[in-house]
Amino acid sequence: MATINPKGKEILSVSTELAGKTLTLEVNRVGFRTTASVIVRYGDTVVLGTAQVGSRPIALDYFPLSVDYEEKFYAAGKISGSRFIKREGRPSDEAILIGRLIDRPIRPLFPKGYRQEVQVVAGVLSMDPSFRPDMIAMIAASSALSLTGTPFDGPVAGLRVGRINGEFKAFLTPEEREQSDLDLVVAGIERGVTMVEAGANEVSEDVIADAIAWAYEQFQPAIALQRELQEKVQPALQEYELVLPNEEVQTRVDTWVDGKLGEALHMPYPERNEMVNELRWAFHAAMAEELDEEAYDKATRDEYDEAFTMALHNDVRKGIVALGRRPDGRALDEVRTLSSEVGFLPRAHGSSLFTRGVTQALNVVTLAPLSYSQMVDTMEVNDGERRYMHHYNAPGYTVGEVRRLGSPGRREIGHGFLAERAVLPVLPSAEEFPYTIRSVTEIMSQNGSTSMAATCSSVLALMDAGVPLKRPVAGIAMGLMMDGETPYVLSDIADAEDFAGDMDFKVTGTEQGITAIQMDMKVHGLPVEILRQAIEQSRPGRQLILDHMMTTLAAPKPTLSPYAPRIEKIKINPDKIGAVIGKGGEVINKITSETGADIDIKEDGLITVAASDTTNIEKALNWIRSLTEEPEVGRVYEGRVVSIKDFGAFVNILPGIDGMVHISQLSDERVENVTDVLTEGETIKVKLTGIDERGRLSLSIKALSE
């Protein structure tokens, strides 16, 4: 018997196979008052996707779409590890990044001028710990949108792909993700790919392109399943009006700008930006005079302004496609002027200033003991710690605007994560370099691709700080414009080309391969072969920028800043950790109070000791060694005689470790009584000559002379 919901609708579900598991979409069980809601099941993961559409257009000059991903700790059987906050509140950076992943392939699939308010939420209700739930959330969000009746040119699906032993695989386990040299997210529609994001361990351009092609084929069943659900539900189409300049307005604008664009605006930045602003103000003044001030109200002005912007974009495209010339006069593969310097800030542990055209990034690196690592508390099981953090800031003044300062938005978090991901594969391990590293990019000026400037500046600052990177990383932003079936790939795009283009993508990497990539399409899907060509053409520009960086600083500095904390490490037997900590922390507290050093102990026995004075570090290390040192045969120890017997003496050589000097080993000459040679409490030197199968230590004074 079919289950009936309170609205009298039959609960419907459809299923298919996706990457070896059953994917099920279900409607009409929950969310009775939403515009559309879908429950998606895959393994033990359950995600609720909801889409709510406003009843009337909003008077805004942009599409008011919000896409959010909600983590619920109960989905993983967890309670937040925070001592003070147990309820979910502000989304974690991870949740914000996944929300952006879902948003980016969806947003371009609505028509220009659509102004209905749309809210999409993907909430994880149950999480299978054997794989990440983010791609199921993307399918849930798309499924809900596809049932709203809005002009959404979906559905969308995506896969997160890794590579194990040279083979691509989706829905990797946490253990497989650790082994994989690739973490790639691909999203798209039936006709092509609409979004790509990846982190990689210096893999080749061909591997990335092959993985994109593989993922695109693998997620097609999820798109077909959403189509099937649409056919069953038959959602009512919603009425809407597009807010677009009418043809008369666009014709009037095109007539006014004729002769004022093209050659007249081919000049370097920032002069071009200033010229465009002056032209825009002159245009509005002319339109106000022509239409009279009263008729040229805000709504009319906004309509004409959008038409003016459209004319600018068309002019940019025309110059590139017809003339092979970019707005600032560069060739399609030409990179803007580069300059950089390190040691910009005298008290920082590492700093750099990287400038590319008008875009400029100041990066500051700070080093601290491992105990300063960030605890990551998310819904997912393997949250752990972040030892390397990249934070990105871009206030309003960087684009010449008055803007209120506040906490970082989704864009700032996303840009910081991309630059962080770019560098992670070349960072030294905690054992090699036992520091927590915070890299902060302060954008000074923007005109295209600040995330790539952040990547380059952070690498220079890290090397300035003496962080022993495996290899330097550089990044470049590329653009794409399609003229029919013909692609025009642009190196190092500026704002005007980004706004007018069909795709922008960022690629970072070393001389050996790619470390991160991010692609966003504004057209409704692109074939993999065009993406392959674009990725391949990014390599020369990336190498050019890398070569420039190497002229500024060719390798990490051999010494740290005098203002950075000095940190030394020691590896002990994990069984000895208790001896260092002591009862209730008594021992470690005594060490830190008497030496002034910060001490961090890991479960695997790695201990780091940090202090501004190397003398205090050595004092703390010697103290720890004395508590944890293992006896070593052949080594000479200075010990105290703890007891004397007829057959020999027991000597304490390490904390809690005694050995015996047999009477025959007291001297080269015959000894009648032990007390003739030793007294209890005396400090003597002895050599450890053996350890028997029961762990008993044999010591010798006689062997010292030998």
Residue pairs with C-beta under 8 A, 6 or more apart in sequence:
2 10
2 11
3 10
3 11
3 29
4 10
4 11
5 11
5 28
5 29
5 32
6 32
7 28
7 32
9 28
10 28
11 26
11 27
11 28
11 29
12 26
12 27
12 28
12 229
12 232
12 233
13 24
13 25
13 26
13 27
14 24
14 25
14 225
14 228
14 229
14 232
15 22
15 23
15 24
15 25
15 225
16 22
16 23
16 221
16 222
16 224
16 225
17 23
17 221
18 42
18 218
18 219
18 221
18 222
19 159
19 170
19 171
19 218
20 171
21 42
21 43
21 171
22 41
22 42
23 40
23 41
23 42
23 136
23 139
23 221
23 222
23 225
24 40
24 41
24 42
25 38
25 39
25 40
25 139
25 143
25 225
25 226
25 229
26 38
26 39
26 40
26 41
27 36
27 37
27 38
27 39
27 147
27 229
27 233
29 39
30 37
30 39
30 48
31 37
31 48
31 50
34 50
34 51
34 52
34 144
35 51
35 52
35 53
35 148
36 50
36 51
36 144
36 145
36 146
36 147
36 148
36 235
37 48
37 49
37 50
37 51
37 144
38 48
38 49
38 140
38 143
38 144
38 147
38 229
39 46
39 47
39 48
39 49
39 140
40 46
40 47
40 48
40 49
40 136
40 139
40 140
40 143
42 128
42 136
43 128
43 130
43 131
44 126
44 127
44 128
45 124
45 126
45 127
45 128
45 131
45 133
45 136
46 75
46 124
46 125
46 126
47 122
47 123
47 124
47 125
47 133
47 136
47 137
47 139
47 140
48 121
48 122
48 123
48 125
48 140
49 120
49 121
49 122
49 137
49 139
49 140
49 141
49 142
49 143
49 144
50 120
50 121
50 123
50 144
51 118
51 119
51 120
51 141
51 144
51 145
51 147
51 148
52 118
52 119
53 116
53 117
53 118
53 148
53 150
53 238
54 64
54 116
54 117
54 118
56 116
57 115
57 116
57 240
57 241
57 243
58 64
58 115
58 116
58 117
59 115
60 115
61 302
61 306
63 107
63 110
63 114
63 115
63 118
64 115
64 116
64 117
64 118
65 103
65 106
65 107
65 110
65 117
65 118
65 119
65 120
66 118
66 119
66 120
67 99
67 102
67 103
67 106
67 107
67 120
67 121
67 122
67 141
68 91
68 99
68 119
68 120
68 121
68 122
69 91
69 95
69 96
69 98
69 99
69 102
69 121
69 122
69 123
69 124
69 134
69 137
70 88
70 91
70 95
70 121
70 122
70 123
70 124
71 88
71 91
71 92
71 94
71 95
71 124
71 378
71 379
72 88
72 123
72 124
72 125
72 379
73 79
73 80
73 88
73 379
75 124
75 125
75 126
75 127
75 133
75 379
76 127
76 129
76 379
76 380
76 381
78 379
78 381
79 86
80 86
80 87
80 88
80 377
81 375
81 377
82 377
91 99
92 376
92 377
92 378
93 413
93 417
94 376
94 378
94 380
95 378
96 410
96 413
96 414
97 413
97 414
97 417
98 134
98 137
99 410
100 410
100 414
101 134
101 138
101 158
101 185
101 187
101 195
101 197
102 120
102 122
102 134
102 137
102 138
102 141
104 187
104 194
104 195
104 520
105 138
105 156
105 158
105 187
105 188
105 189
105 194
105 195
105 521
106 120
106 141
106 142
106 145
106 152
106 154
106 156
108 194
108 520
108 521
108 522
108 523
108 524
109 152
109 153
109 154
109 156
109 189
109 194
109 524
110 118
110 150
110 151
110 152
110 153
111 151
111 153
111 242
112 242
112 244
113 242
113 243
113 244
114 150
114 151
114 240
114 242
114 243
115 242
115 243
116 150
116 238
116 240
118 145
118 148
118 150
120 141
120 144
120 145
121 141
122 137
122 138
122 140
122 141
124 133
124 137
124 379
127 133
127 379
127 380
129 174
129 381
130 171
130 173
130 174
131 171
131 172
131 173
132 160
132 171
132 380
134 160
134 185
135 157
135 158
135 159
135 160
135 170
135 171
135 185
138 156
138 157
138 158
138 187
139 156
139 157
139 158
139 222
139 226
141 156
142 154
142 155
142 156
142 157
142 226
143 155
143 226
143 229
145 152
145 154
145 155
146 152
146 154
146 155
146 226
146 229
146 230
146 235
147 229
147 230
147 233
147 235
148 235
148 238
149 235
149 236
149 237
149 238
150 238
150 240
151 240
153 189
153 524
154 189
154 226
155 189
155 223
155 226
155 227
155 230
156 187
156 188
156 189
156 194
156 223
157 187
157 188
157 219
157 220
157 222
157 223
157 226
158 185
158 186
158 187
158 188
158 195
158 215
158 219
159 170
159 171
159 185
159 186
159 215
159 218
159 219
160 170
160 171
160 172
160 183
160 184
160 185
161 168
161 169
161 170
161 182
161 184
161 185
161 186
161 211
161 214
161 215
161 218
162 168
162 169
162 170
162 172
162 176
162 177
162 180
162 182
162 183
162 184
163 169
163 180
163 181
163 182
163 203
163 207
163 211
164 172
164 176
164 179
164 180
168 210
168 211
168 214
168 215
169 176
169 180
170 215
170 218
172 180
174 381
174 382
177 183
181 200
181 201
181 202
181 203
182 198
182 199
182 200
182 201
182 203
182 207
182 208
182 211
183 198
183 199
183 200
184 196
184 197
184 198
184 200
184 208
184 211
184 212
184 215
185 195
185 196
185 197
185 198
186 193
186 195
186 196
186 211
186 212
186 215
186 216
186 219
187 193
187 194
187 195
187 196
187 219
188 194
188 195
188 216
188 219
188 525
189 223
189 524
189 525
190 220
190 223
190 525
191 524
191 525
192 216
192 521
192 524
192 525
192 526
192 527
192 528
193 212
193 216
193 519
193 521
193 525
193 526
193 527
193 528
193 531
194 521
194 524
194 525
194 526
195 519
195 520
195 521
196 212
196 505
196 517
196 518
196 519
196 531
197 517
197 518
197 519
198 208
198 211
198 514
198 516
198 517
198 518
199 421
199 424
199 425
199 515
199 516
200 207
200 208
200 425
200 513
200 514
200 515
200 516
200 517
201 425
201 513
201 515
202 425
202 426
202 471
202 509
202 510
202 512
202 513
202 514
202 515
203 513
203 514
204 513
204 514
205 513
205 514
205 532
205 535
205 536
205 538
205 539
206 532
208 514
208 517
208 535
209 528
209 531
209 532
209 535
209 536
212 528
212 531
212 532
213 528
216 528
244 306
245 253
245 303
245 304
245 306
245 307
245 310
246 303
249 303
249 304
249 307
250 307
250 310
250 311
252 287
252 307
253 283
253 304
253 307
253 308
253 310
253 311
254 311
256 283
256 286
256 287
257 279
257 283
257 308
257 311
257 312
257 315
260 279
261 311
261 312
261 315
262 315
262 318
262 319
264 275
265 272
265 275
265 276
265 279
265 315
265 327
266 272
266 319
266 325
266 327
266 328
266 329
267 275
267 328
267 329
268 328
268 329
268 357
269 328
269 336
269 357
269 358
269 447
269 494
270 358
270 447
272 327
272 328
272 496
273 358
273 447
273 495
276 312
276 496
280 305
280 308
283 304
283 308
284 296
284 301
284 304
284 305
287 296
287 301
287 304
288 296
288 301
291 300
296 304
309 499
312 496
312 500
313 499
313 500
314 500
316 326
316 327
316 496
316 497
316 499
316 500
317 481
317 483
317 500
317 501
319 325
319 326
319 327
320 326
320 332
320 481
320 488
320 490
320 497
321 481
321 483
321 488
324 331
324 332
325 331
326 332
326 334
326 490
326 494
326 497
327 494
327 496
327 497
328 336
328 357
328 494
330 336
332 488
332 489
332 490
332 491
333 489
333 490
333 491
333 537
333 540
333 541
334 491
334 492
335 356
335 476
335 491
335 492
335 541
335 544
335 545
336 356
336 357
336 492
336 494
337 356
337 357
338 355
338 356
338 545
338 548
339 354
339 355
340 352
340 353
340 354
340 355
340 456
340 457
340 460
340 548
340 549
340 552
341 352
341 353
341 552
342 350
342 351
342 352
342 460
342 461
342 463
342 464
342 552
342 553
343 351
343 464
344 351
344 352
344 353
344 362
345 351
345 364
347 563
348 364
348 365
348 366
348 461
348 561
348 563
349 365
349 366
349 367
349 465
349 560
349 561
349 563
349 564
350 364
350 365
350 367
350 461
350 462
350 463
350 464
350 465
350 466
350 467
350 561
351 362
351 363
351 364
351 365
351 461
351 464
352 362
352 363
352 457
352 458
352 460
352 461
352 464
352 552
353 360
353 361
353 362
353 363
353 444
353 457
354 360
354 361
354 363
354 453
354 456
354 457
354 460
354 549
355 361
356 449
356 452
356 453
356 456
356 492
356 545
357 447
357 448
357 492
357 494
358 445
358 446
358 447
358 494
359 443
359 445
359 446
359 447
359 448
359 449
359 450
359 453
360 443
360 444
360 445
360 453
361 441
361 442
361 443
361 444
361 450
361 453
361 454
361 456
361 457
362 441
362 442
362 443
362 444
362 457
363 439
363 440
363 441
363 442
363 454
363 457
363 458
363 460
363 461
364 439
364 440
364 442
364 461
365 437
365 438
365 439
365 440
365 458
365 461
365 462
365 464
365 465
365 467
366 437
366 438
366 440
367 435
367 436
367 437
367 465
367 467
367 560
367 564
367 565
368 435
368 436
368 438
368 565
368 610
369 434
369 435
369 436
369 565
369 567
369 598
369 600
369 608
369 610
370 387
370 430
370 434
370 435
370 436
370 600
370 602
370 608
371 436
371 598
371 600
372 436
373 385
373 386
373 387
373 436
374 385
374 386
374 389
375 383
375 385
376 383
376 384
376 385
376 386
377 383
387 430
387 435
387 436
387 437
388 420
388 423
388 424
388 427
388 436
388 437
388 439
389 420
389 437
389 438
389 439
390 416
390 417
390 419
390 420
390 423
390 439
390 440
390 441
390 454
390 458
391 408
391 416
391 438
391 439
391 440
391 441
392 408
392 412
392 413
392 415
392 416
392 419
392 440
392 441
392 443
392 450
392 451
392 454
393 408
393 412
393 440
393 441
393 442
393 443
394 411
394 412
394 415
394 443
394 446
394 450
395 403
395 405
395 443
396 402
396 403
396 404
397 403
398 443
398 444
398 445
398 446
398 450
399 446
408 416
414 451
415 450
415 451
415 454
416 441
416 454
418 451
418 455
418 506
418 508
418 516
418 518
419 439
419 441
419 451
419 454
419 455
419 458
419 475
419 508
420 439
421 515
421 516
422 455
422 473
422 475
422 508
422 509
422 515
422 516
423 439
423 455
423 458
423 459
423 462
423 469
423 473
423 515
424 515
425 470
425 515
426 469
426 470
426 471
426 472
426 473
426 510
426 515
427 433
427 437
427 467
427 469
427 470
428 467
428 468
428 469
428 470
430 602
430 606
431 569
431 571
431 606
432 468
433 467
433 468
434 567
434 568
434 569
434 606
434 608
435 467
435 567
437 462
437 465
437 467
439 458
439 461
439 462
441 450
441 453
441 454
441 457
441 458
443 450
443 453
443 454
446 495
447 494
447 495
448 477
448 492
448 493
448 494
448 495
448 497
448 498
449 475
449 476
449 477
449 492
449 493
449 506
451 475
451 477
451 506
451 518
452 475
452 476
452 477
452 506
452 508
455 473
455 474
455 475
455 508
455 516
456 473
456 474
456 475
456 545
456 549
459 469
459 472
459 473
459 474
459 549
460 549
460 552
460 553
462 469
462 556
463 469
463 472
463 553
463 555
463 556
463 557
464 553
464 557
465 557
465 560
465 561
465 564
466 556
466 557
466 558
466 559
466 560
466 561
466 564
467 556
468 556
469 556
470 510
471 510
471 511
471 512
472 510
472 546
472 549
472 550
473 508
473 509
473 510
473 515
473 546
474 508
474 509
474 542
474 543
474 545
474 546
474 549
475 506
475 507
475 508
475 509
475 516
475 542
475 545
476 491
476 492
476 506
476 507
476 508
476 538
476 541
476 542
476 545
477 492
477 493
477 498
477 504
477 505
477 506
478 489
478 490
478 491
478 492
478 493
478 504
478 505
478 506
478 507
478 534
478 537
478 538
478 541
479 489
479 490
479 493
479 497
479 498
479 501
479 503
479 504
479 505
480 487
480 488
480 489
480 490
480 501
480 502
480 503
480 504
480 505
480 526
480 530
480 534
481 487
481 488
481 490
481 497
481 500
481 501
481 502
482 488
482 502
482 523
482 526
482 530
487 530
487 533
487 534
489 533
489 534
489 537
490 497
490 501
491 537
491 538
491 540
491 541
492 541
493 501
493 504
498 504
501 522
502 521
502 522
502 523
502 526
503 519
503 520
503 521
503 522
503 523
503 526
503 534
504 519
504 520
505 517
505 518
505 519
505 520
505 534
505 535
505 538
506 516
506 517
506 518
506 519
507 514
507 516
507 517
507 535
507 538
507 542
508 514
508 515
508 516
508 517
508 542
509 515
509 516
509 542
510 546
511 543
511 546
514 535
517 535
519 531
560 566
565 598
565 610
565 611
565 612
566 610
566 611
566 612
566 613
566 614
566 617
567 608
567 609
567 610
567 617
568 608
568 609
568 617
568 618
568 621
569 606
569 607
569 608
569 609
570 606
570 607
570 609
570 621
570 624
570 625
571 605
571 606
571 607
572 580
572 605
572 607
572 624
572 628
573 605
573 628
573 630
574 603
574 604
574 605
576 605
576 627
576 628
577 601
577 603
577 605
579 587
579 627
579 628
579 655
579 656
580 587
580 588
580 591
580 601
580 607
580 624
580 627
580 628
581 587
581 588
581 601
582 588
582 589
582 590
587 627
588 599
588 601
591 597
591 599
591 620
591 623
591 624
592 598
592 599
592 620
594 619
595 611
595 616
595 617
595 619
595 620
595 623
596 611
596 613
596 616
597 609
597 610
597 611
597 616
597 617
597 619
597 620
598 609
598 610
598 611
599 607
599 608
599 609
599 610
599 620
599 624
600 607
600 608
600 610
601 607
607 624
609 617
609 620
609 621
609 624
610 617
611 617
611 620
626 654
626 655
627 655
629 654
631 653
631 654
631 657
631 659
631 688
631 691
631 697
632 688
633 688
633 689
633 690
633 691
634 687
634 688
634 689
635 687
635 688
636 685
636 686
636 687
636 688
636 704
637 653
637 654
637 685
637 686
637 687
637 688
637 699
638 653
638 683
638 684
638 685
639 651
639 652
639 653
639 659
639 683
639 684
639 685
639 686
639 699
640 651
640 652
640 681
640 682
640 683
640 684
641 649
641 650
641 651
641 678
641 679
641 680
641 681
641 682
641 683
641 684
642 650
642 651
642 652
642 658
642 680
643 649
643 650
643 680
644 650
644 674
644 675
644 678
644 679
644 680
645 674
646 663
646 674
647 662
647 663
647 674
648 660
648 661
648 662
648 663
648 665
648 666
648 674
649 660
649 661
649 666
649 674
649 678
650 658
650 659
650 660
650 661
651 658
651 659
651 660
651 661
651 684
651 686
651 699
652 658
653 659
653 686
653 688
653 697
653 699
657 697
658 697
659 686
659 688
659 696
659 697
659 698
659 699
660 696
660 697
660 698
660 699
661 678
661 686
661 699
661 700
661 701
662 698
662 700
663 671
663 674
664 671
664 702
665 689
665 698
665 699
665 700
665 701
665 702
665 703
666 674
666 677
666 678
666 701
666 702
667 677
667 701
667 702
668 702
668 705
671 677
677 701
678 684
684 701
685 701
685 704
686 699
686 700
686 701
686 704
687 699
687 700
687 701
687 703
687 704
688 697
688 698
688 699
689 698
689 699
689 700
689 703
690 697
690 698
691 697
691 698
692 698
